[in-house]
């Protein structure tokens, strides 16, 4: 039974979700061109974040926003350093 079938049938445990999502994302991105990856991030990330934020309370929004700002800033800084070296 595939991961997707397990998830849809309710057989997947919540703790298995991160591993399954990592596998799905790796598979999806490995088949995309650089332009497709850029377009995906530019268009889908804001949609995903808006959906997540719309369904959580104010404190959770604040915590998530702070956490994501720091993570994203570090990723972008690392990429800028790599490109400038």
C-alpha positions as CSV (number, residue, x, y, z in Angstrom):
1,X,0.0,0.0,0.0
2,X,1.4,3.4,-1.0
3,X,1.9,6.3,1.5
4,X,-1.0,8.1,-0.2
5,X,-3.3,5.1,0.1
6,X,-2.4,4.8,3.8
7,X,-3.0,8.4,4.4
8,X,-6.4,8.4,2.6
9,X,-7.5,5.3,4.4
10,X,-6.7,6.7,7.8
11,X,-4.0,4.1,8.5
12,X,-1.2,6.6,8.7
13,X,-0.1,7.8,12.1
14,X,0.4,11.5,12.6
15,X,4.0,10.9,13.5
16,X,4.6,9.4,10.1
17,X,3.4,12.5,8.2
18,X,6.7,14.4,8.2
19,X,8.6,11.5,6.6
20,X,5.8,11.0,4.0
21,X,5.7,14.8,3.2
22,X,9.5,14.9,2.9
23,X,9.4,12.0,0.4
24,X,6.5,13.6,-1.6
25,X,8.3,16.9,-1.7
26,X,11.6,15.3,-2.8
27,X,9.9,13.4,-5.5
28,X,7.9,16.4,-6.7
29,X,10.8,18.8,-6.8
30,X,13.2,16.3,-8.4
31,X,11.1,16.3,-11.5
32,X,10.8,20.1,-11.7
33,X,12.9,22.5,-13.7
34,X,14.5,25.5,-11.9
35,X,11.9,27.8,-13.4
36,X,9.1,25.5,-12.2
37,X,10.5,25.4,-8.7
38,X,10.7,29.2,-8.6
39,X,7.2,29.6,-9.8
40,X,5.9,27.0,-7.3
41,X,7.5,28.8,-4.4
42,X,6.4,32.2,-5.6
43,X,2.8,31.2,-6.1
44,X,2.1,28.3,-3.7
45,X,4.0,29.3,-0.5
46,X,1.8,32.4,0.0
47,X,-1.3,30.4,-0.6
48,X,-0.2,27.6,1.8
49,X,0.7,30.1,4.5
50,X,-2.5,32.0,4.2
51,X,-4.5,28.8,4.5
52,X,-2.5,27.8,7.6
53,X,-2.8,31.2,9.2
54,X,-6.6,31.4,8.6
55,X,-7.1,28.3,10.7
56,X,-5.1,29.0,13.9
57,X,-5.5,31.4,16.8
58,X,-3.8,34.7,17.3
59,X,-1.0,33.4,19.6
60,X,-0.2,30.5,17.3
61,X,-0.1,33.0,14.4
62,X,2.4,35.2,16.2
63,X,4.6,32.2,17.1
64,X,4.5,30.7,13.6
65,X,5.2,34.1,12.0
66,X,8.2,34.7,14.2
67,X,9.6,31.2,13.7
68,X,9.1,31.3,9.9
69,X,10.6,34.8,9.6
70,X,13.8,33.6,11.3
71,X,14.0,30.3,9.3
72,X,13.3,32.0,6.0
73,X,15.8,34.8,6.7
74,X,18.5,32.3,7.6
75,X,17.9,30.3,4.4
76,X,18.0,33.4,2.2
77,X,21.1,34.7,4.0
78,X,22.9,31.4,3.4
79,X,22.0,31.5,-0.3
80,X,23.3,35.0,-0.7
81,X,26.5,34.1,1.0
82,X,26.9,31.0,-1.2
83,X,26.4,33.0,-4.4
84,X,28.8,35.8,-3.3
85,X,31.7,33.5,-2.4
